[in-house]
Amino acid sequence: FFTVSAQTSPNGDNWDVVYRSEHLDSDLNPVWKEARINVDALCRGDREKPIRIGVYDYSKKGKFLSMGEFETSVAGLLETKSFQLEKGKIEVTGATVEGGNGLAGSVAKMQIADPSVGPNRPPTFVDYLSGGCELNLTVAIDFTGSNGDPRRPGTLHHVDPNSLNGYESAIASIVPILANYDSDKKFPVYGFGAKLGGQVRHCFQVGRDPEAFGVAGVMDAYNSVFKIPMALSGPTVFTEVIKTAAARATKAQEAAMQSGKQAYSVLLILTDGAVSDVQATKRAIAAVSEEPLSIVIVGVGHANFSSMQYLDDSTLGRDIVQFVPFAAHAQNRASLSAATLDEIPKQLVQFFQQQGIQPMSKIQIEEEEIILQPYLEEEEIDLTLDLGNDDEIVMGGGGYYDNGYKK
């Protein structure tokens, strides 16, 4: 498959995928369907603004192999018949892509067009966003005992002031990808699997405020958990956070419709491994599959994620789940973006089309209205843990690691 990305920072460090083609299985000479991409979403109408096109070898396991990429512009696509890459072996002649490692393909009749021009066609993800559809992100974090004792280096919740742990890395890398589509940058953050007040909680508020602002706010909320009386426990249960996120999504869409708008929600679940009851989780997903919600499950660490892939592959009702093994994409931002956003555009369009809801008229967004909240590692975050004796770990208010529960 191929992706087309828009530049989202003046220095060229940040790119967001605005279009992804369908993937063609077991085909070394793929020919893709015509691609139509909104100019405003791609370059805000500036035909000279850089865009990036990348080609990937698809894998159902979620590890996409980059076959090469090149930068051009809308003007370049319209006027230039060939492009030369600085690295890799892919050559582009007109609308044809030929690449190393046996990949050769063409982007058939690739067009960069305003949706108001040309023949009638089904609405796209970009059409809904251009019409003002609001995307709302909710984050859920796994605090079960299977993550290991946070006092021990190498465990997924271990806090080191000099480096990010597994969950911090996932938050810093993945939340910005989804946050770019959230209009107000305010995200509810929930935890599950921790013991609070002697009782295991499968959905509790993380952080002091009901919503965290920006990626740094999510990071602060995450770190605040280790400063309250709590214990990492179990079992691993997704059902309550799924129900909570679905209820929020439904309420947000109903409120949006009452004010003449549209809303869709994404639940990001960060977890270290298998859920305790896969079938119960599958039923919970099926129960909310008709709600305006997509679920992205990110596997943190190197555990066996076969049950997560099973949830992705199993479909009861509308397909709303995407599984992303973080370690497989952590070193490649483009691959991570492609994997995270793999199914959300299709799922959003499918929901609104099933409800008979068409995109609203395109709205104009001024440059100053756009808020980007990338997480900067150099920002100062208090990660101090007060370590007690060998039998308990004191997390601010006296929390501890509970290894009494075994999966």
Disulfide bonds with the S-S distance in Angstrom:
none
